[in-house]
Amino acid sequence: MKLSKSLLTAMALAAAFSASAAHAQIKIGAMVSATGPTSAIGIPQRNTVALLPTTVGGLTIEYITLDDGGDTTRAVQNAKQLIQQYKVDAIIGPSTTPAALAILPIIAEAKVPLVSTVGSQAVVEPQDATKRWAYKTTQNDDLIAEALVSHMVRSKVKRLGYVGFNDPFGEGFLKLLPALLAKNKIELVATEKYARTDQSVTGQALKLIAAKPDAVFAAAVGGPAVLPQATLRDQGFKGTIYQTHAIATQDFIKIGGTKVEGTVLAAGGMLVFDEMNDANPVKSVAARYIRAYEKVYGNRPATFGANTYDSGILLQYAIPDALKKGQPGSEAFRVALRDSLESQKEIVGCQGVFNVTTTNHNGLDKRARELITIKDGKFRLLGDTKVVL
């Protein structure tokens, strides 16, 4: 049967529209360490991807999740695959600081915005041609360190020992602490390091104890952060042990047991959601995320998952403006998305309130931290986080 010219035209237009709609789909890559030594971080992040918005600005969003197993080489390969094969418009992740730093040149060259979920502010500072493509939703090192040192001041700590990862995460805190401690007349009496995969830190613990510190600051992540704390307790150390927001997971308590009781950490209020003040704007967003996660997975998410959730929130707010300047899949859209992310103001997430600028690609302030302790096998709100430095 011969088709009329008008029908052929209509079919051609429909096909063109269909192809355009398919092309217009937004693609976002997600990089996680759902296996390997940092799986306690990567699993809630992987799970959270399924809870992120699936439509925005009238377009659907497809998420492509790749696991790097905590291996930096695999993370680099995954970043290239997401960009070259899947042609993503943005990337959320990865789970570890070394991986995030390793992929920065790749995302910058491809002009693909990265919303990182790692702790170290070295991923976004100092801003340069490469890091201008990177953002992060986890509290910066200095925000966490200031809260912990303020607690030390109130607790009259005069001598502090340090133990941390011998990688960018640990080094970030080690660079910050000396000046902050000196300003508050706290002496750093010993510095020890260990690898994420080490099975023993007895030597480091004995050296720390020999220096006779009043307290010890540990800069490590997830389960491996238990090792120095448990070893110090086994060797008889009785002082306070400070940890960062990187241990904000039930696995830390499960692995550490009684040896992590009394730990003092600074982290997002979501970790002690039930004790947050109702007036805190973060609480309602955290509640929405927690309820959604529990409904699907049957347990409360770690704050690491919240970092992924907040990444989705930032992108959800940034995408509509970017769509005014380009179509998904194009460089124009990715550049516009990068610019839009940089102008987000008072965006409330699970971890805090974001005010992003050209010089601050994190944008969190003191509303993103609480002083927390571990008591009776649970994270508990410790009290005022007002900095008294």
PyMOL commands that set and color helices and strands:
alter all, ss='L'
color gray80, all
select helices_A, chain A and resi 5-23+39-49+72-84+97-110+121-123+131-133+141-154+168-183+202-210+223-234+245-247+250-260+269-275+281-297+303-323+331-341+366-368
alter helices_A, ss='H'
color red, helices_A
select strands_A, chain A and resi 26-32+55-56+59-67+90-92+114-116+134-136+159-165+187-194+215-219+240-243+264-267+347-348+353-354+370-375+378-383
alter strands_A, ss='S'
color yellow, strands_A
deselect
rebuild
show_as cartoon
